[in-house]
Amino acid sequence: MLFVSGCVHECRGCYNKSTWRLDSGKPFTQEDEDRIIADLQNTVIPRQGLTLSGGDPLHPQNLSAVRQLLLRVQAECPGKDVWMWTGYTLGELSAEQREVVALINVLVDGKFVQELKDPALIWRGSGNQVIHYLR
């Protein structure tokens, strides 16, 4: 799982407020990217795939690094699923964000809405969020 920093949505009741600021956490390095790829390739501890959350992986300042990582996952880790959580809805995405989404398998979209919180939901926190199985 990779938590990125930077989120413009700032949802009330967010479980991960510490990732809202772009400068939270530590910088994502080539070494970090290489470690994720190595972990995904490790056959001793099989992993289903990669989870991207945050913050927001589709924050405009995250797009370049997330895209680069996803291209490597596709090329070097075939068959691994990639799930992504974002506060944007599929219909709100820019062309550049759509290019990144085209590289993943499952998108869980929509802001977390405290009034729609439902612990019985699977893979999402509030009833407005939608799970999109993309490929």
N, CA, C and O atoms as CSV, one atom per row, in Angstrom:
chain,resi,resn,atom,element,x,y,z
A,1,MET,N,N,0.841,-1.172,0.000
A,1,MET,CA,C,0.000,0.000,0.000
A,1,MET,C,C,0.883,1.230,0.000
A,1,MET,O,O,1.890,1.293,0.706
A,2,LEU,N,N,0.495,2.200,-0.797
A,2,LEU,CA,C,1.206,3.470,-0.844
A,2,LEU,C,C,0.228,4.578,-0.513
A,2,LEU,O,O,-0.773,4.762,-1.206
A,3,PHE,N,N,0.519,5.317,0.551
A,3,PHE,CA,C,-0.243,6.506,0.895
A,3,PHE,C,C,0.522,7.706,0.358
A,3,PHE,O,O,1.690,7.903,0.691
A,4,VAL,N,N,-0.130,8.500,-0.464
A,4,VAL,CA,C,0.495,9.706,-0.993
A,4,VAL,C,C,0.002,10.906,-0.199
A,4,VAL,O,O,-1.013,10.823,0.493
A,5,SER,N,N,0.714,12.013,-0.297
A,5,SER,CA,C,0.272,13.219,0.389
A,5,SER,C,C,-0.311,14.194,-0.622
A,5,SER,O,O,-0.007,14.150,-1.815
A,6,GLY,N,N,-1.147,15.062,-0.110
A,6,GLY,CA,C,-1.803,16.067,-0.936
A,6,GLY,C,C,-3.251,15.705,-1.202
A,6,GLY,O,O,-3.542,14.724,-1.886
A,7,CYS,N,N,-4.156,16.500,-0.658
A,7,CYS,CA,C,-5.580,16.281,-0.901
A,7,CYS,C,C,-6.304,17.611,-0.825
A,7,CYS,O,O,-6.213,18.319,0.177
A,8,VAL,N,N,-7.020,17.948,-1.878
A,8,VAL,CA,C,-7.784,19.199,-1.907
A,8,VAL,C,C,-9.186,19.018,-1.330
A,8,VAL,O,O,-9.876,20.006,-1.080
A,9,HIS,N,N,-9.612,17.792,-1.117
A,9,HIS,CA,C,-10.993,17.527,-0.702
A,9,HIS,C,C,-11.229,17.797,0.786
A,9,HIS,O,O,-12.279,18.316,1.166
A,10,GLU,N,N,-10.251,17.443,1.629
A,10,GLU,CA,C,-10.313,17.685,3.066
A,10,GLU,C,C,-11.675,17.311,3.653
A,10,GLU,O,O,-12.341,18.137,4.278
A,11,CYS,N,N,-12.071,16.074,3.446
A,11,CYS,CA,C,-13.386,15.588,3.882
A,11,CYS,C,C,-13.498,15.576,5.406
A,11,CYS,O,O,-12.591,15.120,6.102
A,12,ARG,N,N,-14.611,16.080,5.910
A,12,ARG,CA,C,-14.892,16.015,7.339
A,12,ARG,C,C,-14.994,14.547,7.730
A,12,ARG,O,O,-15.707,13.777,7.087
A,13,GLY,N,N,-14.282,14.162,8.781
A,13,GLY,CA,C,-14.285,12.775,9.235
A,13,GLY,C,C,-13.240,11.906,8.558
A,13,GLY,O,O,-13.220,10.693,8.766
A,14,CYS,N,N,-12.376,12.498,7.759
A,14,CYS,CA,C,-11.315,11.746,7.076
A,14,CYS,C,C,-10.471,10.984,8.090
A,14,CYS,O,O,-10.127,11.517,9.145
A,15,TYR,N,N,-10.142,9.745,7.771
A,15,TYR,CA,C,-9.335,8.926,8.676
A,15,TYR,C,C,-7.845,9.217,8.545
A,15,TYR,O,O,-7.050,8.733,9.351
A,16,ASN,N,N,-7.453,10.006,7.536
A,16,ASN,CA,C,-6.032,10.188,7.277
A,16,ASN,C,C,-5.694,11.659,7.009
A,16,ASN,O,O,-5.043,11.983,6.015
A,17,LYS,N,N,-6.140,12.535,7.899
A,17,LYS,CA,C,-5.927,13.979,7.730
A,17,LYS,C,C,-4.450,14.350,7.611
A,17,LYS,O,O,-4.113,15.364,7.000
A,18,SER,N,N,-3.584,13.549,8.183
A,18,SER,CA,C,-2.154,13.877,8.161
A,18,SER,C,C,-1.590,13.883,6.737
A,18,SER,O,O,-0.483,14.374,6.521
A,19,THR,N,N,-2.327,13.350,5.771
A,19,THR,CA,C,-1.835,13.305,4.384
A,19,THR,C,C,-2.377,14.440,3.519
A,19,THR,O,O,-2.079,14.489,2.326
A,20,TRP,N,N,-3.148,15.335,4.078
A,20,TRP,CA,C,-3.735,16.415,3.272
A,20,TRP,C,C,-2.686,17.351,2.693
A,20,TRP,O,O,-2.783,17.747,1.531
A,21,ARG,N,N,-1.689,17.706,3.485
A,21,ARG,CA,C,-0.660,18.646,3.022
A,21,ARG,C,C,0.286,17.950,2.047
A,21,ARG,O,O,0.657,16.795,2.259
A,22,LEU,N,N,0.669,18.635,1.002
A,22,LEU,CA,C,1.588,18.060,0.014
A,22,LEU,C,C,2.952,17.728,0.606
A,22,LEU,O,O,3.647,16.845,0.101
A,23,ASP,N,N,3.338,18.416,1.656
A,23,ASP,CA,C,4.665,18.196,2.242
A,23,ASP,C,C,4.633,17.249,3.438
A,23,ASP,O,O,5.613,17.162,4.178
A,24,SER,N,N,3.523,16.539,3.639
A,24,SER,CA,C,3.487,15.592,4.752
A,24,SER,C,C,4.215,14.306,4.354
A,24,SER,O,O,4.361,14.004,3.169
A,25,GLY,N,N,4.659,13.570,5.343
A,25,GLY,CA,C,5.373,12.326,5.058
A,25,GLY,C,C,6.786,12.588,4.600
A,25,GLY,O,O,7.412,13.579,4.974
A,26,LYS,N,N,7.277,11.669,3.776
A,26,LYS,CA,C,8.638,11.828,3.246
A,26,LYS,C,C,8.574,11.778,1.722
A,26,LYS,O,O,7.657,11.177,1.162
A,27,PRO,N,N,9.529,12.397,1.054
A,27,PRO,CA,C,9.517,12.389,-0.413
A,27,PRO,C,C,9.569,10.963,-0.970
A,27,PRO,O,O,10.251,10.097,-0.422
A,28,PHE,N,N,8.852,10.737,-2.047
A,28,PHE,CA,C,8.833,9.446,-2.736
A,28,PHE,C,C,10.046,9.395,-3.652
A,28,PHE,O,O,10.181,10.220,-4.555
A,29,THR,N,N,10.924,8.434,-3.424
A,29,THR,CA,C,12.188,8.370,-4.145
A,29,THR,C,C,12.208,7.196,-5.127
A,29,THR,O,O,11.313,6.350,-5.127
A,30,GLN,N,N,13.233,7.166,-5.951
A,30,GLN,CA,C,13.439,6.035,-6.854
A,30,GLN,C,C,13.630,4.753,-6.055
A,30,GLN,O,O,13.183,3.683,-6.468
A,31,GLU,N,N,14.291,4.866,-4.917
A,31,GLU,CA,C,14.491,3.704,-4.044
A,31,GLU,C,C,13.139,3.171,-3.547
A,31,GLU,O,O,12.936,1.958,-3.495
A,32,ASP,N,N,12.234,4.053,-3.190
A,32,ASP,CA,C,10.894,3.635,-2.757
A,32,ASP,C,C,10.165,2.919,-3.891
A,32,ASP,O,O,9.553,1.870,-3.688
A,33,GLU,N,N,10.240,3.496,-5.073
A,33,GLU,CA,C,9.593,2.885,-6.240
A,33,GLU,C,C,10.179,1.504,-6.524
A,33,GLU,O,O,9.439,0.552,-6.770
A,34,ASP,N,N,11.494,1.398,-6.489
A,34,ASP,CA,C,12.153,0.115,-6.721
A,34,ASP,C,C,11.747,-0.923,-5.677
A,34,ASP,O,O,11.581,-2.099,-6.002
A,35,ARG,N,N,11.586,-0.489,-4.417
A,35,ARG,CA,C,11.186,-1.404,-3.348
A,35,ARG,C,C,9.757,-1.916,-3.573
A,35,ARG,O,O,9.478,-3.090,-3.328
A,36,ILE,N,N,8.866,-1.058,-4.029
A,36,ILE,CA,C,7.491,-1.482,-4.323
A,36,ILE,C,C,7.499,-2.529,-5.435
A,36,ILE,O,O,6.816,-3.549,-5.332
A,37,ILE,N,N,8.259,-2.285,-6.482
A,37,ILE,CA,C,8.341,-3.243,-7.593
A,37,ILE,C,C,8.920,-4.566,-7.096
A,37,ILE,O,O,8.396,-5.629,-7.429
A,38,ALA,N,N,9.982,-4.517,-6.313
A,38,ALA,CA,C,10.588,-5.746,-5.782
A,38,ALA,C,C,9.602,-6.501,-4.899
A,38,ALA,O,O,9.513,-7.727,-4.976
A,39,ASP,N,N,8.866,-5.787,-4.068
A,39,ASP,CA,C,7.863,-6.440,-3.218
A,39,ASP,C,C,6.787,-7.114,-4.058
A,39,ASP,O,O,6.366,-8.229,-3.748
A,40,LEU,N,N,6.348,-6.459,-5.101
A,40,LEU,CA,C,5.314,-7.042,-5.964
A,40,LEU,C,C,5.834,-8.261,-6.734
A,40,LEU,O,O,5.060,-9.152,-7.084
A,41,GLN,N,N,7.131,-8.298,-6.994
A,41,GLN,CA,C,7.732,-9.422,-7.715
A,41,GLN,C,C,8.116,-10.572,-6.800
A,41,GLN,O,O,8.430,-11.658,-7.288
A,42,ASN,N,N,8.100,-10.370,-5.500
A,42,ASN,CA,C,8.512,-11.378,-4.526
A,42,ASN,C,C,7.529,-12.544,-4.552
A,42,ASN,O,O,6.348,-12.375,-4.248
A,43,THR,N,N,8.018,-13.718,-4.914
A,43,THR,CA,C,7.147,-14.904,-4.989
A,43,THR,C,C,7.065,-15.658,-3.664
A,43,THR,O,O,6.199,-16.517,-3.494
A,44,VAL,N,N,7.958,-15.345,-2.726
A,44,VAL,CA,C,7.925,-15.985,-1.421
A,44,VAL,C,C,6.701,-15.509,-0.637
A,44,VAL,O,O,6.037,-16.297,0.036
A,45,ILE,N,N,6.416,-14.218,-0.732
A,45,ILE,CA,C,5.238,-13.638,-0.091
A,45,ILE,C,C,4.349,-13.091,-1.215
A,45,ILE,O,O,4.457,-11.922,-1.585
A,46,PRO,N,N,3.483,-13.932,-1.745
A,46,PRO,CA,C,2.670,-13.466,-2.875
A,46,PRO,C,C,1.760,-12.310,-2.477
A,46,PRO,O,O,1.112,-12.338,-1.431
A,47,ARG,N,N,1.730,-11.321,-3.314
A,47,ARG,CA,C,0.870,-10.165,-3.097
A,47,ARG,C,C,-0.084,-10.063,-4.274
A,47,ARG,O,O,0.285,-10.299,-5.424
A,48,GLN,N,N,-1.303,-9.709,-3.959
A,48,GLN,CA,C,-2.301,-9.548,-5.017
A,48,GLN,C,C,-1.988,-8.350,-5.896
A,48,GLN,O,O,-2.192,-8.403,-7.109
A,49,GLY,N,N,-1.498,-7.276,-5.307
A,49,GLY,CA,C,-1.239,-6.085,-6.098
A,49,GLY,C,C,-0.922,-4.886,-5.243
A,49,GLY,O,O,-0.395,-5.001,-4.137
A,50,LEU,N,N,-1.257,-3.733,-5.780
A,50,LEU,CA,C,-0.888,-2.460,-5.179
A,50,LEU,C,C,-2.137,-1.663,-4.862
A,50,LEU,O,O,-3.080,-1.625,-5.652
A,51,THR,N,N,-2.136,-1.030,-3.706
A,51,THR,CA,C,-3.211,-0.142,-3.289
A,51,THR,C,C,-2.652,1.263,-3.177
A,51,THR,O,O,-1.617,1.477,-2.547
A,52,LEU,N,N,-3.338,2.224,-3.790
A,52,LEU,CA,C,-2.944,3.631,-3.737
A,52,LEU,C,C,-4.038,4.427,-3.054
A,52,LEU,O,O,-5.197,4.399,-3.468
A,53,SER,N,N,-3.654,5.142,-1.998
A,53,SER,CA,C,-4.609,5.948,-1.259
A,53,SER,C,C,-3.889,7.198,-0.797
A,53,SER,O,O,-2.824,7.528,-1.319
A,54,GLY,N,N,-4.447,7.888,0.160
A,54,GLY,CA,C,-3.756,9.098,0.554
A,54,GLY,C,C,-4.374,9.779,1.740
A,54,GLY,O,O,-4.888,9.195,2.694
A,55,GLY,N,N,-4.269,11.082,1.580
A,55,GLY,CA,C,-4.139,12.016,0.491
A,55,GLY,C,C,-4.962,11.547,-0.699
A,55,GLY,O,O,-5.929,10.797,-0.568
A,56,ASP,N,N,-4.545,12.010,-1.837
A,56,ASP,CA,C,-5.234,11.638,-3.073
A,56,ASP,C,C,-4.220,11.368,-4.174
A,56,ASP,O,O,-3.496,12.275,-4.586
A,57,PRO,N,N,-4.161,10.120,-4.656
A,57,PRO,CA,C,-3.228,9.783,-5.734
A,57,PRO,C,C,-3.458,10.600,-7.008
A,57,PRO,O,O,-2.552,10.748,-7.828
A,58,LEU,N,N,-4.679,11.130,-7.171
A,58,LEU,CA,C,-4.984,11.907,-8.374
A,58,LEU,C,C,-4.856,13.414,-8.163
A,58,LEU,O,O,-5.271,14.203,-9.012
A,59,HIS,N,N,-4.279,13.809,-7.027
A,59,HIS,CA,C,-3.956,15.228,-6.836
A,59,HIS,C,C,-3.031,15.620,-7.991
A,59,HIS,O,O,-2.116,14.867,-8.325
A,60,PRO,N,N,-3.254,16.775,-8.601
A,60,PRO,CA,C,-2.431,17.157,-9.765
A,60,PRO,C,C,-0.928,17.029,-9.560
A,60,PRO,O,O,-0.214,16.669,-10.496
A,61,GLN,N,N,-0.431,17.314,-8.363
A,61,GLN,CA,C,1.018,17.227,-8.144
A,61,GLN,C,C,1.501,15.794,-7.946
A,61,GLN,O,O,2.709,15.560,-7.896
A,62,ASN,N,N,0.593,14.836,-7.831
A,62,ASN,CA,C,0.986,13.431,-7.681
A,62,ASN,C,C,0.958,12.669,-9.004
A,62,ASN,O,O,1.492,11.563,-9.090
A,63,LEU,N,N,0.352,13.237,-10.016
A,63,LEU,CA,C,0.075,12.474,-11.236
A,63,LEU,C,C,1.318,11.920,-11.913
A,63,LEU,O,O,1.318,10.768,-12.346
A,64,SER,N,N,2.353,12.699,-12.012
A,64,SER,CA,C,3.557,12.255,-12.718
A,64,SER,C,C,4.188,11.038,-12.031
A,64,SER,O,O,4.482,10.037,-12.683
A,65,ALA,N,N,4.392,11.129,-10.727
A,65,ALA,CA,C,5.030,10.023,-10.000
A,65,ALA,C,C,4.135,8.791,-9.971
A,65,ALA,O,O,4.622,7.670,-10.117
A,66,VAL,N,N,2.829,8.986,-9.782
A,66,VAL,CA,C,1.906,7.845,-9.752
A,66,VAL,C,C,1.863,7.180,-11.122
A,66,VAL,O,O,1.879,5.953,-11.216
A,67,ARG,N,N,1.810,7.971,-12.173
A,67,ARG,CA,C,1.799,7.416,-13.539
A,67,ARG,C,C,3.057,6.599,-13.794
A,67,ARG,O,O,2.979,5.487,-14.315
A,68,GLN,N,N,4.212,7.138,-13.432
A,68,GLN,CA,C,5.486,6.425,-13.635
A,68,GLN,C,C,5.486,5.096,-12.887
A,68,GLN,O,O,5.892,4.074,-13.441
A,69,LEU,N,N,5.035,5.102,-11.635
A,69,LEU,CA,C,4.975,3.871,-10.855
A,69,LEU,C,C,4.032,2.861,-11.513
A,69,LEU,O,O,4.373,1.683,-11.623
A,70,LEU,N,N,2.868,3.300,-11.945
A,70,LEU,CA,C,1.888,2.387,-12.545
A,70,LEU,C,C,2.387,1.803,-13.865
A,70,LEU,O,O,2.113,0.642,-14.167
A,71,LEU,N,N,3.100,2.575,-14.636
A,71,LEU,CA,C,3.675,2.051,-15.877
A,71,LEU,C,C,4.691,0.953,-15.569
A,71,LEU,O,O,4.754,-0.051,-16.278
A,72,ARG,N,N,5.479,1.139,-14.523
A,72,ARG,CA,C,6.435,0.102,-14.118
A,72,ARG,C,C,5.722,-1.140,-13.615
A,72,ARG,O,O,6.124,-2.259,-13.935
A,73,VAL,N,N,4.664,-0.954,-12.828
A,73,VAL,CA,C,3.915,-2.102,-12.323
A,73,VAL,C,C,3.364,-2.905,-13.496
A,73,VAL,O,O,3.458,-4.133,-13.497
A,74,GLN,N,N,2.796,-2.241,-14.484
A,74,GLN,CA,C,2.270,-2.942,-15.667
A,74,GLN,C,C,3.365,-3.711,-16.395
A,74,GLN,O,O,3.169,-4.862,-16.783
A,75,ALA,N,N,4.520,-3.071,-16.578
A,75,ALA,CA,C,5.606,-3.672,-17.361
A,75,ALA,C,C,6.342,-4.775,-16.597
A,75,ALA,O,O,6.723,-5.787,-17.186
A,76,GLU,N,N,6.543,-4.588,-15.298
A,76,GLU,CA,C,7.420,-5.470,-14.541
A,76,GLU,C,C,6.690,-6.428,-13.600
A,76,GLU,O,O,7.298,-7.350,-13.057
A,77,CYS,N,N,5.406,-6.214,-13.408
A,77,CYS,CA,C,4.635,-7.041,-12.472
A,77,CYS,C,C,3.310,-7.449,-13.110
A,77,CYS,O,O,2.245,-7.134,-12.579
A,78,PRO,N,N,3.366,-8.142,-14.234
A,78,PRO,CA,C,2.119,-8.478,-14.930
A,78,PRO,C,C,1.176,-9.292,-14.047
A,78,PRO,O,O,1.599,-10.155,-13.279
A,79,GLY,N,N,-0.098,-8.993,-14.179
A,79,GLY,CA,C,-1.114,-9.727,-13.440
A,79,GLY,C,C,-1.423,-9.168,-12.062
A,79,GLY,O,O,-2.327,-9.663,-11.390
A,80,LYS,N,N,-0.698,-8.154,-11.627
A,80,LYS,CA,C,-0.969,-7.561,-10.316
A,80,LYS,C,C,-2.083,-6.530,-10.438
A,80,LYS,O,O,-2.041,-5.649,-11.296
A,81,ASP,N,N,-3.076,-6.654,-9.569
A,81,ASP,CA,C,-4.172,-5.686,-9.537
A,81,ASP,C,C,-3.718,-4.393,-8.886
A,81,ASP,O,O,-2.887,-4.398,-7.978
A,82,VAL,N,N,-4.276,-3.280,-9.362
A,82,VAL,CA,C,-4.019,-1.989,-8.746
A,82,VAL,C,C,-5.367,-1.357,-8.398
A,82,VAL,O,O,-6.228,-1.171,-9.258
A,83,TRP,N,N,-5.524,-1.035,-7.124
A,83,TRP,CA,C,-6.708,-0.351,-6.624
A,83,TRP,C,C,-6.303,1.061,-6.232
A,83,TRP,O,O,-5.197,1.293,-5.744
A,84,MET,N,N,-7.224,2.008,-6.456
A,84,MET,CA,C,-6.959,3.398,-6.107
A,84,MET,C,C,-8.203,4.013,-5.472
A,84,MET,O,O,-9.329,3.788,-5.915
A,85,TRP,N,N,-7.963,4.794,-4.425
A,85,TRP,CA,C,-9.022,5.576,-3.786
A,85,TRP,C,C,-8.772,7.038,-4.061
A,85,TRP,O,O,-7.647,7.517,-3.918
A,86,THR,N,N,-9.831,7.769,-4.464
A,86,THR,CA,C,-9.729,9.193,-4.759
A,86,THR,C,C,-10.990,9.908,-4.318
A,86,THR,O,O,-12.070,9.317,-4.285
A,87,GLY,N,N,-10.852,11.171,-3.981
A,87,GLY,CA,C,-12.010,11.991,-3.648
A,87,GLY,C,C,-12.705,12.539,-4.874
A,87,GLY,O,O,-13.841,13.005,-4.788
A,88,TYR,N,N,-12.034,12.489,-6.019
A,88,TYR,CA,C,-12.664,12.919,-7.270
A,88,TYR,C,C,-13.647,11.842,-7.726
A,88,TYR,O,O,-13.462,10.665,-7.417
A,89,THR,N,N,-14.675,12.232,-8.450
A,89,THR,CA,C,-15.533,11.238,-9.086
A,89,THR,C,C,-15.023,11.008,-10.498
A,89,THR,O,O,-14.320,11.848,-11.060
A,90,LEU,N,N,-15.376,9.881,-11.059
A,90,LEU,CA,C,-14.929,9.546,-12.405
A,90,LEU,C,C,-15.288,10.654,-13.402
A,90,LEU,O,O,-14.499,10.972,-14.292
A,91,GLY,N,N,-16.462,11.230,-13.250
A,91,GLY,CA,C,-16.910,12.286,-14.155
A,91,GLY,C,C,-16.171,13.599,-14.006
A,91,GLY,O,O,-16.221,14.433,-14.910
A,92,GLU,N,N,-15.485,13.810,-12.888
A,92,GLU,CA,C,-14.754,15.056,-12.641
A,92,GLU,C,C,-13.315,15.027,-13.135
A,92,GLU,O,O,-12.641,16.057,-13.119
A,93,LEU,N,N,-12.833,13.880,-13.569
A,93,LEU,CA,C,-11.413,13.729,-13.859
A,93,LEU,C,C,-10.977,14.508,-15.091
A,93,LEU,O,O,-11.689,14.572,-16.093
A,94,SER,N,N,-9.795,15.095,-14.992
A,94,SER,CA,C,-9.165,15.759,-16.139
A,94,SER,C,C,-8.612,14.699,-17.083
A,94,SER,O,O,-8.568,13.517,-16.741
A,95,ALA,N,N,-8.196,15.118,-18.252
A,95,ALA,CA,C,-7.608,14.187,-19.223
A,95,ALA,C,C,-6.372,13.508,-18.633
A,95,ALA,O,O,-6.179,12.306,-18.815
A,96,GLU,N,N,-5.543,14.264,-17.934
A,96,GLU,CA,C,-4.325,13.694,-17.349
A,96,GLU,C,C,-4.668,12.686,-16.244
A,96,GLU,O,O,-4.024,11.642,-16.138
A,97,GLN,N,N,-5.662,12.991,-15.436
A,97,GLN,CA,C,-6.087,12.049,-14.399
A,97,GLN,C,C,-6.652,10.778,-15.031
A,97,GLN,O,O,-6.414,9.679,-14.529
A,98,ARG,N,N,-7.393,10.920,-16.120
A,98,ARG,CA,C,-7.953,9.750,-16.820
A,98,ARG,C,C,-6.852,8.850,-17.377
A,98,ARG,O,O,-7.000,7.628,-17.399
A,99,GLU,N,N,-5.749,9.447,-17.827
A,99,GLU,CA,C,-4.617,8.653,-18.313
A,99,GLU,C,C,-4.061,7.775,-17.199
A,99,GLU,O,O,-3.691,6.627,-17.443
A,100,VAL,N,N,-4.000,8.297,-15.992
A,100,VAL,CA,C,-3.515,7.530,-14.849
A,100,VAL,C,C,-4.526,6.440,-14.491
A,100,VAL,O,O,-4.144,5.298,-14.239
A,101,VAL,N,N,-5.799,6.786,-14.468
A,101,VAL,CA,C,-6.844,5.818,-14.127
A,101,VAL,C,C,-6.884,4.674,-15.134
A,101,VAL,O,O,-7.245,3.551,-14.782
A,102,ALA,N,N,-6.519,4.947,-16.373
A,102,ALA,CA,C,-6.494,3.894,-17.398
A,102,ALA,C,C,-5.467,2.810,-17.080
A,102,ALA,O,O,-5.496,1.742,-17.693
A,103,LEU,N,N,-4.562,3.061,-16.138
A,103,LEU,CA,C,-3.515,2.114,-15.781
A,103,LEU,C,C,-3.865,1.250,-14.573
A,103,LEU,O,O,-3.059,0.418,-14.157
A,104,ILE,N,N,-5.060,1.438,-14.004
A,104,ILE,CA,C,-5.430,0.696,-12.799
A,104,ILE,C,C,-6.586,-0.259,-13.092
A,104,ILE,O,O,-7.202,-0.211,-14.157
A,105,ASN,N,N,-6.862,-1.123,-12.121
A,105,ASN,CA,C,-7.948,-2.100,-12.262
A,105,ASN,C,C,-9.235,-1.651,-11.599
A,105,ASN,O,O,-10.323,-1.837,-12.143
A,106,VAL,N,N,-9.107,-1.059,-10.421
A,106,VAL,CA,C,-10.294,-0.688,-9.648
A,106,VAL,C,C,-10.106,0.723,-9.089
A,106,VAL,O,O,-9.070,1.051,-8.511
A,107,LEU,N,N,-11.134,1.543,-9.277
A,107,LEU,CA,C,-11.146,2.900,-8.734
A,107,LEU,C,C,-12.316,3.012,-7.768
A,107,LEU,O,O,-13.454,2.698,-8.116
A,108,VAL,N,N,-12.025,3.461,-6.553
A,108,VAL,CA,C,-13.077,3.803,-5.599
A,108,VAL,C,C,-13.092,5.321,-5.548
A,108,VAL,O,O,-12.139,5.952,-5.091
A,109,ASP,N,N,-14.203,5.905,-6.031
A,109,ASP,CA,C,-14.217,7.352,-6.192
A,109,ASP,C,C,-15.243,8.035,-5.298
A,109,ASP,O,O,-16.169,7.410,-4.781
A,110,GLY,N,N,-15.047,9.326,-5.138
A,110,GLY,CA,C,-15.966,10.164,-4.384
A,110,GLY,C,C,-15.418,10.550,-3.025
A,110,GLY,O,O,-14.700,9.791,-2.374
A,111,LYS,N,N,-15.780,11.755,-2.621
A,111,LYS,CA,C,-15.373,12.240,-1.306
A,111,LYS,C,C,-16.036,11.405,-0.220
A,111,LYS,O,O,-17.124,10.860,-0.411
A,112,PHE,N,N,-15.365,11.314,0.917
A,112,PHE,CA,C,-15.984,10.712,2.088
A,112,PHE,C,C,-16.981,11.722,2.641
A,112,PHE,O,O,-16.634,12.875,2.895
A,113,VAL,N,N,-18.219,11.281,2.825
A,113,VAL,CA,C,-19.268,12.152,3.378
A,113,VAL,C,C,-19.677,11.583,4.732
A,113,VAL,O,O,-20.265,10.505,4.818
A,114,GLN,N,N,-19.357,12.328,5.784
A,114,GLN,CA,C,-19.590,11.876,7.153
A,114,GLN,C,C,-21.042,11.444,7.373
A,114,GLN,O,O,-21.294,10.439,8.038
A,115,GLU,N,N,-21.991,12.190,6.822
A,115,GLU,CA,C,-23.406,11.881,7.026
A,115,GLU,C,C,-23.825,10.582,6.335
A,115,GLU,O,O,-24.860,10.010,6.675
A,116,LEU,N,N,-23.033,10.114,5.372
A,116,LEU,CA,C,-23.340,8.887,4.637
A,116,LEU,C,C,-22.431,7.727,5.058
A,116,LEU,O,O,-22.401,6.680,4.411
A,117,LYS,N,N,-21.690,7.931,6.157
A,117,LYS,CA,C,-20.783,6.892,6.652
A,117,LYS,C,C,-21.573,5.624,6.947
A,117,LYS,O,O,-22.647,5.668,7.547
A,118,ASP,N,N,-21.020,4.493,6.514
A,118,ASP,CA,C,-21.694,3.215,6.730
A,118,ASP,C,C,-20.635,2.136,6.915
A,118,ASP,O,O,-20.025,1.705,5.936
A,119,PRO,N,N,-20.401,1.690,8.151
A,119,PRO,CA,C,-19.387,0.666,8.416
A,119,PRO,C,C,-19.671,-0.670,7.731
A,119,PRO,O,O,-18.777,-1.508,7.621
A,120,ALA,N,N,-20.893,-0.874,7.276
A,120,ALA,CA,C,-21.235,-2.136,6.608
A,120,ALA,C,C,-20.771,-2.166,5.151
A,120,ALA,O,O,-20.761,-3.226,4.526
A,121,LEU,N,N,-20.394,-1.024,4.617
A,121,LEU,CA,C,-19.933,-0.982,3.223
A,121,LEU,C,C,-18.582,-1.667,3.091
A,121,LEU,O,O,-17.745,-1.595,3.990
A,122,ILE,N,N,-18.386,-2.321,1.978
A,122,ILE,CA,C,-17.104,-2.961,1.698
A,122,ILE,C,C,-16.296,-2.050,0.786
A,122,ILE,O,O,-16.806,-1.576,-0.230
A,123,TRP,N,N,-15.037,-1.801,1.142
A,123,TRP,CA,C,-14.057,-1.044,0.357
A,123,TRP,C,C,-14.345,0.450,0.273
A,123,TRP,O,O,-13.629,1.160,-0.433
A,124,ARG,N,N,-15.355,0.951,0.960
A,124,ARG,CA,C,-15.642,2.388,0.930
A,124,ARG,C,C,-16.214,2.804,2.266
A,124,ARG,O,O,-16.738,1.982,3.018
A,125,GLY,N,N,-16.108,4.092,2.553
A,125,GLY,CA,C,-16.532,4.570,3.855
A,125,GLY,C,C,-17.898,5.210,3.900
A,125,GLY,O,O,-18.545,5.223,4.947
A,126,SER,N,N,-18.348,5.746,2.770
A,126,SER,CA,C,-19.656,6.398,2.759
A,126,SER,C,C,-20.434,5.978,1.515
A,126,SER,O,O,-19.858,5.610,0.492
A,127,GLY,N,N,-21.753,6.044,1.635
A,127,GLY,CA,C,-22.643,5.506,0.611
A,127,GLY,C,C,-22.570,6.170,-0.751
A,127,GLY,O,O,-23.016,5.586,-1.738
A,128,ASN,N,N,-22.029,7.355,-0.834
A,128,ASN,CA,C,-21.906,8.039,-2.124
A,128,ASN,C,C,-20.729,7.532,-2.945
A,128,ASN,O,O,-20.694,7.728,-4.159
A,129,GLN,N,N,-19.777,6.891,-2.306
A,129,GLN,CA,C,-18.594,6.424,-3.019
A,129,GLN,C,C,-18.927,5.221,-3.881
A,129,GLN,O,O,-19.739,4.375,-3.504
A,130,VAL,N,N,-18.286,5.155,-5.050
A,130,VAL,CA,C,-18.602,4.119,-6.045
A,130,VAL,C,C,-17.347,3.311,-6.355
A,130,VAL,O,O,-16.257,3.866,-6.494
A,131,ILE,N,N,-17.511,2.003,-6.460
A,131,ILE,CA,C,-16.417,1.114,-6.872
A,131,ILE,C,C,-16.549,0.876,-8.363
A,131,ILE,O,O,-17.567,0.360,-8.824
A,132,HIS,N,N,-15.528,1.246,-9.117
A,132,HIS,CA,C,-15.518,1.051,-10.575
A,132,HIS,C,C,-14.497,-0.043,-10.920
A,132,HIS,O,O,-13.296,0.133,-10.715
A,133,TYR,N,N,-14.984,-1.161,-11.440
A,133,TYR,CA,C,-14.099,-2.227,-11.907
A,133,TYR,C,C,-13.781,-1.904,-13.353
A,133,TYR,O,O,-14.642,-2.020,-14.226
A,134,LEU,N,N,-12.552,-1.499,-13.607
A,134,LEU,CA,C,-12.179,-0.929,-14.904
A,134,LEU,C,C,-11.606,-1.944,-15.885
A,134,LEU,O,O,-11.826,-1.837,-17.091
A,135,ARG,N,N,-10.884,-2.912,-15.379
A,135,ARG,CA,C,-10.301,-3.939,-16.259
A,135,ARG,C,C,-9.889,-5.133,-15.475
A,135,ARG,O,O,-9.379,-6.098,-16.044
